């Protein structure tokens, strides 16, 4: 319950803690010094505007909201792993995955950038979302961005390849573990909307890739993720 005299930061923290348990995992994580998407989500140098004319629109229905977004045409829906996930999509190469979680009603909506203290608390909750299923996951960086009119808090995680293999069928798990070395994941949480949405974006890092190839692949994936997020539409009902 939120006390009548609570500050905006206190209200925000209570609103975001619903359904999650706070952990302390920020000892080595860096905080982004600007209100912006993660650096990996920036357009690759010299790249043209992304043409989404062939992209596919997906509509996901939750009890309290309708979510619409476009994604590359080779992405397909895959099984969700628990009842907090609304829809999950994966690229044909298995190197990119996006998960939309069921919206959660919030008692506090934030219109301005979040202060460092509250942002730290939310980042800890973001880390908990990952470590609940992948205990070895570590928070690398966290921050906040404006996506449309809303403020979204985000955190970047580094995870072992088991985070991918555990989602696969037993017959495919060994091959997937051999294919990927680790997983980079970004979780975004809308802290402005009354029905707060959480979205996770994943890049599976291939084994035997050079460092520059890994960076370029992650940048291309981040560019696609940024485009998906910018076109996201959520209608509460």
C-alpha positions as CSV (number, residue, x, y, z in Angstrom):
1,X,0.0,0.0,0.0
2,X,1.3,3.5,-0.8
3,X,1.2,6.0,2.0
4,X,-0.5,9.3,1.3
5,X,2.6,11.3,1.9
6,X,4.9,9.2,-0.2
7,X,7.4,10.9,-2.6
8,X,7.2,10.3,-6.3
9,X,10.3,8.0,-6.0
10,X,8.6,6.0,-3.2
11,X,5.4,5.6,-5.2
12,X,7.3,4.6,-8.3
13,X,9.3,1.9,-6.4
14,X,6.1,0.5,-4.8
15,X,4.4,0.4,-8.2
16,X,7.2,-1.4,-9.9
17,X,7.8,-3.9,-7.1
18,X,4.3,-5.5,-7.6
19,X,4.9,-9.1,-8.6
20,X,8.7,-9.0,-8.1
21,X,11.2,-9.4,-5.3
22,X,14.0,-6.9,-4.9
23,X,17.6,-8.2,-5.0
24,X,20.9,-6.4,-4.6
25,X,22.8,-6.8,-7.9
26,X,24.1,-3.4,-8.8
27,X,27.6,-3.6,-7.3
28,X,29.3,-3.7,-10.7
29,X,26.6,-2.3,-13.0
30,X,27.0,1.0,-14.7
31,X,24.3,3.7,-14.9
32,X,23.8,5.4,-18.3
33,X,24.4,9.1,-18.0
34,X,21.7,10.1,-20.5
35,X,18.0,9.6,-21.1
36,X,18.4,7.3,-24.1
37,X,18.1,3.8,-25.4
38,X,21.2,1.5,-24.7
39,X,24.1,2.3,-27.0
40,X,23.7,-1.0,-28.8
41,X,20.3,0.1,-30.0
42,X,21.7,3.1,-31.9
43,X,21.7,2.9,-35.7
44,X,25.0,1.4,-37.0
45,X,27.3,3.9,-38.5
46,X,26.4,4.7,-42.1
47,X,23.3,2.6,-42.1
48,X,20.2,3.9,-44.0
49,X,16.8,4.3,-42.4
50,X,15.3,0.9,-41.6
51,X,12.7,-0.2,-44.2
52,X,9.9,-1.9,-42.4
53,X,7.5,-2.1,-45.4
54,X,7.8,-5.9,-45.4
55,X,7.5,-6.3,-41.7
56,X,4.7,-8.3,-40.1
57,X,2.2,-6.8,-37.6
58,X,1.5,-8.8,-34.5
59,X,-1.5,-8.1,-32.1
60,X,-1.3,-9.5,-28.6
61,X,-4.4,-9.4,-26.4
62,X,-4.2,-9.2,-22.6
63,X,-7.2,-8.8,-20.3
64,X,-6.4,-5.2,-19.7
65,X,-4.7,-4.1,-22.9
66,X,-4.2,-4.6,-26.6
67,X,-0.6,-4.5,-27.8
68,X,0.4,-4.0,-31.4
69,X,3.9,-4.0,-32.9
70,X,5.7,-4.8,-36.2
71,X,8.7,-7.1,-36.5
72,X,10.9,-8.6,-39.3
73,X,9.0,-11.1,-41.5
74,X,11.2,-14.1,-40.7
75,X,10.3,-13.9,-37.0
76,X,7.8,-16.4,-35.7
77,X,5.9,-16.9,-32.5
78,X,7.4,-19.4,-30.0
79,X,6.0,-20.9,-26.8
80,X,6.0,-18.8,-23.7
81,X,7.6,-20.3,-20.6
82,X,5.3,-19.0,-17.8
83,X,2.1,-17.2,-17.2
84,X,3.7,-13.8,-16.9
85,X,4.7,-13.9,-20.6
86,X,2.1,-12.8,-23.1
87,X,3.9,-13.5,-26.4
88,X,7.4,-14.5,-27.5
89,X,8.9,-14.1,-31.0
90,X,12.2,-15.5,-32.4
91,X,14.1,-14.8,-35.6
92,X,14.7,-17.7,-38.1
93,X,18.4,-17.6,-37.2
94,X,17.6,-18.1,-33.5
95,X,19.9,-15.2,-32.7
96,X,17.2,-12.7,-31.8
97,X,14.2,-13.1,-29.5
98,X,11.6,-10.7,-28.1
99,X,9.3,-11.4,-25.1
100,X,6.3,-9.2,-24.2
101,X,5.1,-9.6,-20.7
102,X,1.5,-9.2,-19.5
103,X,0.8,-5.6,-18.5
104,X,0.6,-4.8,-14.8
105,X,-1.6,-2.1,-13.4
106,X,0.4,0.7,-11.7
107,X,-0.7,3.1,-9.0
108,X,1.9,5.7,-10.1
109,X,2.8,7.1,-13.5
110,X,6.0,9.0,-14.1
111,X,6.1,11.8,-16.7
112,X,9.7,13.1,-16.1
113,X,13.0,11.3,-16.0
114,X,13.6,9.2,-12.9
115,X,16.0,10.2,-10.2
116,X,19.2,8.1,-9.6
117,X,17.8,6.5,-6.4
118,X,14.5,5.3,-7.8
119,X,16.2,4.2,-11.1
120,X,18.6,2.0,-9.0
121,X,15.7,0.4,-7.3
122,X,13.9,-0.3,-10.6
123,X,17.1,-1.7,-12.1
124,X,17.4,-4.2,-9.2
125,X,13.9,-5.3,-10.0
126,X,14.8,-5.7,-13.7
127,X,17.7,-7.8,-12.6
128,X,15.4,-10.0,-10.5
129,X,13.2,-10.6,-13.6
130,X,16.2,-12.3,-15.3
131,X,17.8,-14.0,-12.3
132,X,14.6,-15.6,-11.2
133,X,15.0,-18.0,-14.2
134,X,18.7,-17.6,-14.9
135,X,20.6,-17.3,-11.5
136,X,23.9,-16.7,-13.3
137,X,22.7,-13.6,-15.1
138,X,24.5,-10.3,-14.2
139,X,23.4,-6.7,-14.7
140,X,25.8,-4.8,-16.9
141,X,24.2,-1.4,-17.3
142,X,20.9,0.3,-16.6
143,X,19.2,3.6,-17.6
144,X,16.1,5.1,-18.9
145,X,14.7,6.3,-22.3
146,X,11.8,8.1,-23.8
147,X,9.9,5.8,-26.2
148,X,7.1,7.9,-27.6
149,X,5.6,10.0,-24.8
150,X,6.5,7.5,-22.1
151,X,9.5,7.0,-19.8
152,X,10.9,3.4,-19.9
153,X,13.5,2.1,-17.4
154,X,15.9,-0.5,-18.9
155,X,18.6,-2.8,-17.8
156,X,21.2,-4.9,-19.8
157,X,22.0,-8.4,-18.6
158,X,24.8,-10.9,-19.5
159,X,23.7,-14.5,-19.4
160,X,25.2,-18.0,-20.1
161,X,24.0,-20.0,-23.2
162,X,21.9,-22.1,-20.9
163,X,19.4,-19.2,-20.9
164,X,18.6,-20.2,-24.5
165,X,19.1,-24.0,-24.2
166,X,16.7,-24.3,-21.3
167,X,13.9,-22.8,-23.4
168,X,14.4,-25.4,-26.2
169,X,13.1,-29.0,-26.4
170,X,15.5,-31.6,-24.8
171,X,16.5,-32.8,-28.2
172,X,17.6,-29.4,-29.4
173,X,19.2,-28.2,-26.1
174,X,22.7,-29.7,-26.7
175,X,23.0,-28.3,-30.2
176,X,21.9,-24.9,-29.0
177,X,24.5,-24.9,-26.2
178,X,27.1,-25.8,-28.8
179,X,26.0,-23.0,-31.1
180,X,25.9,-20.1,-28.7
181,X,28.4,-18.9,-26.1
182,X,26.3,-16.5,-24.1
183,X,23.2,-14.2,-24.3
184,X,22.9,-10.4,-24.1
185,X,19.5,-9.3,-22.8
186,X,17.8,-6.0,-22.4
187,X,14.6,-5.6,-20.3
188,X,12.5,-2.4,-20.7
189,X,9.7,-1.4,-18.3
190,X,7.2,1.4,-19.1
191,X,6.9,3.5,-15.9
192,X,4.5,6.1,-17.4
193,X,1.4,4.1,-18.6
194,X,-1.3,3.0,-16.1
195,X,-0.9,-0.5,-17.6
196,X,2.8,-0.9,-17.3
197,X,4.4,-3.0,-20.0
198,X,7.6,-5.0,-19.8
199,X,9.5,-6.2,-22.9
200,X,12.7,-8.3,-23.1
201,X,15.0,-8.3,-26.1
202,X,17.7,-11.0,-26.5
203,X,20.7,-11.4,-28.8
204,X,22.3,-14.9,-28.7
205,X,26.0,-14.6,-29.2
206,X,27.4,-17.2,-31.6
207,X,30.6,-19.2,-30.7
208,X,33.7,-18.7,-32.7
209,X,32.8,-15.1,-33.8
210,X,35.4,-12.4,-33.8
211,X,34.8,-9.5,-31.4
212,X,34.1,-7.1,-34.3
213,X,31.6,-9.6,-35.8
214,X,29.8,-9.9,-32.4
215,X,29.6,-6.2,-32.0
216,X,28.3,-5.6,-35.5
217,X,25.7,-8.4,-35.1
218,X,24.5,-7.0,-31.7
219,X,24.3,-3.4,-33.2
220,X,22.1,-4.7,-36.1
221,X,19.9,-6.5,-33.7
222,X,19.7,-3.5,-31.4
223,X,18.7,-1.3,-34.4
224,X,15.8,-3.7,-35.1
225,X,14.7,-3.8,-31.5
226,X,14.8,0.0,-31.3
227,X,12.5,0.2,-34.4
228,X,10.1,-2.4,-32.9
229,X,9.9,-0.4,-29.6
230,X,9.4,3.0,-31.4
231,X,6.4,1.6,-33.2
232,X,4.8,-0.1,-30.2
233,X,1.1,0.8,-29.6
234,X,-0.6,-0.1,-26.3
235,X,-4.4,0.5,-25.9
236,X,-5.7,0.0,-22.4
237,X,-9.2,-1.3,-21.9
